[in-house]
Amino acid sequence: AAINRFLEEHNQQPKPFHWTADPDKIIAAVKRGHQVLDSIH
């Protein structure tokens, strides 16, 4: 019920989503995550 209420209220005045994260930082974080997981196994 809470999710539906949120969606109803949010969709009354929707705003476009603007991606602000730097793709290079995301890729670097994913690579670090893979390195950590690979070192565990």
C-alpha positions in Angstrom: 0.0 0.0 0.0 2.8 2.4 0.9 4.6 1.8 -2.5 1.3 2.4 -4.4 0.7 5.6 -2.5 4.2 6.8 -3.2 3.8 6.1 -6.9 0.5 7.8 -7.1 1.9 10.9 -5.4 5.2 10.9 -7.4 3.5 10.4 -10.8 1.4 13.5 -10.3 4.4 15.6 -11.0 7.0 13.3 -12.6 10.5 14.6 -13.3 13.1 13.1 -15.6 15.9 11.1 -14.1 19.3 12.7 -14.6 22.2 10.3 -14.3 25.0 12.0 -12.3 27.4 9.2 -11.6 30.7 9.1 -13.5 30.7 5.9 -15.6 34.5 5.5 -15.1 34.1 5.5 -11.4 31.3 2.9 -11.6 33.4 0.6 -13.8 36.4 1.0 -11.5 34.2 0.0 -8.5 32.9 -3.0 -10.3 36.5 -4.1 -11.2 37.5 -3.7 -7.5 34.5 -5.8 -6.5 35.5 -8.5 -8.9 39.1 -8.5 -7.6 37.9 -8.9 -4.1 35.5 -11.7 -5.0 38.2 -13.5 -7.1 40.7 -13.3 -4.1 38.1 -15.0 -1.8 37.6 -18.0 -4.1 
